[in-house]
Amino acid sequence: MNDKFTVEEVNLICIFECKSRTKVISDIKKAIKHLDDSEMVELSNRVVAKLNNMTDKEFAVMEFVVTE
């Protein structure tokens, strides 16, 4: 696993295409426009910020698995 993302953040990333960091960022930004839940908006923005602060290479070696 990784220590950069919380369980909730990993689960959000797993909802989207996980093979491309830029695609995940783009898809989350598109989805934010449709969210009514302020906590989900905050979570989404936090994930986007973390993804923006990492490289594609770092993203490629990370393992994203849905956790309950």
Residue pairs with C-beta under 8 A, 6 or more apart in sequence:
1 10
1 63
1 65
2 10
2 62
2 63
4 50
4 54
4 62
5 13
5 47
5 50
7 67
8 43
9 43
9 46
9 47
9 50
10 64
10 65
10 66
10 67
11 66
11 67
12 28
12 43
12 44
12 47
13 24
13 47
13 51
13 64
14 64
14 65
14 66
16 23
16 24
16 27
16 28
16 31
17 23
17 24
17 27
18 24
18 64
20 56
21 51
21 54
21 55
21 56
21 59
21 60
22 56
24 51
25 48
25 51
25 52
28 44
28 47
28 48
28 51
29 48
31 44
32 41
32 44
32 45
35 41
35 44
51 59
